Amino acid sequence: MWWKKVTFPNFFIFAAVLSLLTAVIILITKSFLPPVVPLFYGKPTGTDQLAPTLFLLVVPAISLAITAVNVFINSSAKDDFIKKFIAASSLIISVMATVTVVKIILLVGFF
């Protein structure tokens, strides 16, 4: 069983659940959001920063993909420090993605 080799499996489970919860929040609040939202903050100010509302789902999808890749890396790694670092980084990435999406929703949402 490869799952038994994973260090801190609860971190990965929490990260995955948090990413899925973020996607559900996006789908629930979609009716309260404008048709375009500011998503690409690295681009110049203006319409280059805007993306359709459903593009917000890309953020939890990437977070979930990173978590999945980290689980497989964690199960095959030999060093305990690397395993712990990967587990913590996966959780931190999911939390940061959730905070980013919630801040965008609160910034432009019509509640």
N, C-alpha and C positions, 0 to 999 in steps of 0.2 A: 504494500500500500504506500504510494508515494506521498499521500497526505500526512502520514505520520512522520515524515522526514522534515516537514515544514516547521520552522521555528516561529513562535508567536502566531499561531493560526487565527487567533481572535482578532489580531490587528488586520489581517487580510479580509476576514469576514465583515468586520465593521467598516472597512474601506469600501468593500463591494456594496454593502447595504446602504451606505451613505451616498454612493454614486447613483444607485437605483432610486433612492429617495429624492435626490436632486432632480432626476429625470421626471419623476411623478409630480414634483412641485412645479416644474416647468409646464407640464401638460395641464395641470389644474389651473394655473394662473395665466394660461395663454389668452383667455378671453379678456383679461384685465390689462394686457400689454398692447402697445401699438404694433402696427404691422412690421416696423423695423426697429431694432434695438442697437445701442452702441456696444459692439463686441470686440472690435479690433482697435484697441487703444494705442497700439504701436504705430498705426498709420496716421497721416496728417489729419488735422481737424477738418471735419466736414462729412460729406457723404461716404468717404472711403472707410470711415469707422463703422458704418451701419451695416447690419445684416438682417435678413428675415428672422422673425421671432423663433421659428423652429431651429435655427442654427444654434440656439442656446443648448440644444441637446448634444451638440458636438462636445461640449466641455465635459459632461459626465461620461460620455462615451469614451473619450480619450482617457479619462481618469480610470474607468473600468478596465480599459485595455492595458494601461500601465500596471494596474493591480494584478491582472491575469499574467502578464509577462513576469512580474516580480515574484509571483507564487512559483512559477516554474524555475526561475533562477534560484530562488531560495531553496527549493527542494533538491537542486543539483549542486549547490555550493557546499564546500567542505569547511570553510572557516566560520566559526560562530559569530565573529564580529560582523562579517559580511551579511550573514543571515539576519542578524538583529538590525543592522543598518537598512537593509532592503525592506524589512517589515515596517520599520518606523517611517521610512521615506514614502512608502505606499500610503500609509495612513495620513501623513502630512499632505501629500498631493491631493488626496480625496477631500480633506478638510479645506484646503485652499481653493479647490475647484468649487466646492459648495458655497463657501463664503463669497467667491467672485460672482456666482450666479445669483445668489440672494441679494447682493448689493446692487446688481444690475436690475433685478426685478423691483426692488424697493425704490431705485432711482427713477425708473420710467413707468412704473405701474400706476394704473388709475384705480386706487382703492378708496 
